[in-house]
Amino acid sequence: MPSHCNSTSVANIPGATRARDFGRHEAHQAPAIGVSQNFIEHPLEEAITTCHQPVRDTPCRVPTPQEPRMKIGIIGAGSIGATLARKWVKLGHEVSLANSRGPDTLRELAAEIGATPVTAVQAARSGEIVVVTIPQRAVADLPKDLFIGLPTDVVVIDTGNYYPTRDGVISAIEEGLPDSSWVSEHLGRPVIKAFNNIGVQSLAEKSTPKGTPGRVALSVAGASPDAKAKAMRLIDELGFDPVDAGGIEDSWRQQPGTPAYCRDLDVPHLKDALAAADRSRIPEYRKAADDAAKPFFEAQNRR
Ligand SMILES: NC(=O)c1ccc[n+]([C@@H]2O[C@H](COP(=O)([O-])OP(=O)(O)OC[C@H]3O[C@@H](n4cnc5c(N)ncnc54)[C@H](OP(=O)(O)O)[C@@H]3O)[C@@H](O)[C@H]2O)c1
């Protein structure tokens, strides 16, 4: 039985021109690295120029009665955190939502979504899944004891991306550590990387039932098969096909600017794109994505 999610809106992205230029550049280069036609038709420009546009939710699947509701804590109540929260509440899950300023500042949004406003510590301890969806640099500001004593089967999902313009230079990542390995080291906890390579507008709007031709696929990287299976189940429920993208050490393949980044590919094309990523080009991928997003982050900082 499908349900319809309410409409919502997020900030607009200025600087579309540069992003568009980058998209053309990538599309032009795509055949050289053997990426699919679908990739060429979904350049990064779309991800970066549309992921901050007003969004409307598409139908998403509600759980059947035999599927247990999950308790999900979300740290970060911005574009991605609020969108995931909204969808998961619609799907029948219990969602706790935290930001940096405290639950009082979240009451209105949480009430509208149907989530519970909490502190980051409470969100981390609220259930079976914890999603960390904050700017990369802010991970270092999270309480050091956030996950201490938490059962090992609690799944921590990292949606984050490293953008030097927004996050400042993080040397360990510049020297080759994947974005999510850095997050995992800071949290003192293994993480599953997911939702980092879909723009918020697509996340809100492109859910389709399982089996729909061209259903958008999302890659999931991480060490624990059980944790990955839970994340993949949530992705399927949200209306996307999950793709196993290997361990966290492989997660650079879905980082900003890679062929698998924010292009709304279906399963075969996403697998092609992940395979087409070239480790030696990570700095180039990162720079291209950072340059494309720079006007947006600069405008955000001026607000
Ligand atoms: N936007 C996209 O399309 C997209 C897509 C995929 C992945 N991502 C990645 O996902 C992450 C979140 O992106 P976003 O666009 O949702 O960000 P956003 O809209 O800027 O929201 C960031 C959220 O993080 C919260 N936050 C910041 N520092 C915190 C802290 N120390 N403790 C608790 N909460 C904190 C903020 O709370 P306050 O408002 O109180 O400061 C805010 O709710 C980023 O790494 C981003 O690169 C984004």
The ligand as a Tripos MOL2 file, in Angstrom:
@<TRIPOS>MOLECULE
LIG
   48    52     1     0     0
SMALL
NO_CHARGES

@<TRIPOS>ATOM
      1 N1         22.4550   18.1590    0.7810 N.am      1 LIG1
      2 C1         22.6470   17.0900    0.0210 C.2       1 LIG1
      3 O1         22.0740   16.9770   -1.0880 O.2       1 LIG1
      4 C2         23.5380   15.9830    0.4820 C.ar      1 LIG1
      5 C3         23.4470   14.7540   -0.1730 C.ar      1 LIG1
      6 C4         24.1880   13.6740    0.2770 C.ar      1 LIG1
      7 C5         25.0500   13.8230    1.3620 C.ar      1 LIG1
      8 N2         25.1700   15.0370    1.9520 N.ar      1 LIG1
      9 C6         26.1330   15.1370    3.0760 C.3       1 LIG1
     10 O2         25.4130   14.8240    4.2760 O.3       1 LIG1
     11 C7         25.8650   15.6690    5.3420 C.3       1 LIG1
     12 C8         24.6890   16.5530    5.7930 C.3       1 LIG1
     13 O3         24.3090   17.3430    4.6950 O.3       1 LIG1
     14 P1         23.0640   18.3490    4.7420 P.3       1 LIG1
     15 O4         22.9830   18.9440    3.3850 O.co2     1 LIG1
     16 O5         21.8850   17.6560    5.3340 O.co2     1 LIG1
     17 O6         23.6180   19.4380    5.7670 O.3       1 LIG1
     18 P2         22.8670   20.7350    6.3040 P.3       1 LIG1
     19 O7         21.5790   20.9310    5.5860 O.co2     1 LIG1
     20 O8         23.8560   21.8170    6.3260 O.co2     1 LIG1
     21 O9         22.4960   20.3260    7.8190 O.3       1 LIG1
     22 C9         23.5030   20.0350    8.7210 C.3       1 LIG1
     23 C10        22.8760   19.6130   10.0340 C.3       1 LIG1
     24 O10        23.9330   19.1610   10.8750 O.3       1 LIG1
     25 C11        23.7020   19.6920   12.1760 C.3       1 LIG1
     26 N3         24.9540   19.7450   12.9200 N.ar      1 LIG1
     27 C12        26.0840   20.4290   12.6240 C.ar      1 LIG1
     28 N4         27.0030   20.2250   13.5780 N.ar      1 LIG1
     29 C13        26.4450   19.3980   14.4910 C.ar      1 LIG1
     30 C14        26.8770   18.8490   15.7150 C.ar      1 LIG1
     31 N5         28.1140   19.0690   16.1870 N.pl3     1 LIG1
     32 N6         26.0120   18.0770   16.4150 N.ar      1 LIG1
     33 C15        24.7770   17.8140   15.9600 C.ar      1 LIG1
     34 N7         24.3010   18.3150   14.7760 N.ar      1 LIG1
     35 C16        25.1320   19.1040   14.0730 C.ar      1 LIG1
     36 C17        23.1330   21.0690   11.9030 C.3       1 LIG1
     37 O11        22.5140   21.5600   13.0580 O.3       1 LIG1
     38 P3         22.3730   23.1530   13.2860 P.3       1 LIG1
     39 O12        21.4640   23.6520   12.2290 O.co2     1 LIG1
     40 O13        21.8330   23.2490   14.6740 O.co2     1 LIG1
     41 O14        23.7660   23.6940   13.1740 O.co2     1 LIG1
     42 C18        22.1490   20.7430   10.7780 C.3       1 LIG1
     43 O15        20.9540   20.2490   11.3130 O.3       1 LIG1
     44 C19        27.0230   16.4720    4.7820 C.3       1 LIG1
     45 O16        28.2410   15.8100    5.0340 O.3       1 LIG1
     46 C20        26.7460   16.5080    3.2850 C.3       1 LIG1
     47 O17        27.9220   16.6960    2.5240 O.3       1 LIG1
     48 C21        24.4040   16.1000    1.5630 C.ar      1 LIG1
@<TRIPOS>BOND
     1     1     2 1
     2     2     3 2
     3     2     4 1
     4     4     5 ar
     5     4    48 ar
     6     5     6 ar
     7     6     7 ar
     8     7     8 ar
     9     8     9 1
    10     8    48 ar
    11     9    10 1
    12     9    46 1
    13    10    11 1
    14    11    12 1
    15    11    44 1
    16    12    13 1
    17    13    14 1
    18    14    15 2
    19    14    16 1
    20    14    17 1
    21    17    18 1
    22    18    19 2
    23    18    20 1
    24    18    21 1
    25    21    22 1
    26    22    23 1
    27    23    24 1
    28    23    42 1
    29    24    25 1
    30    25    26 1
    31    25    36 1
    32    26    27 ar
    33    26    35 ar
    34    27    28 ar
    35    28    29 ar
    36    29    30 ar
    37    29    35 ar
    38    30    31 1
    39    30    32 ar
    40    32    33 ar
    41    33    34 ar
    42    34    35 ar
    43    36    37 1
    44    36    42 1
    45    37    38 1
    46    38    39 2
    47    38    40 1
    48    38    41 1
    49    42    43 1
    50    44    45 1
    51    44    46 1
    52    46    47 1
@<TRIPOS>SUBSTRUCTURE
     1 LIG1         1 GROUP 0 **** ****
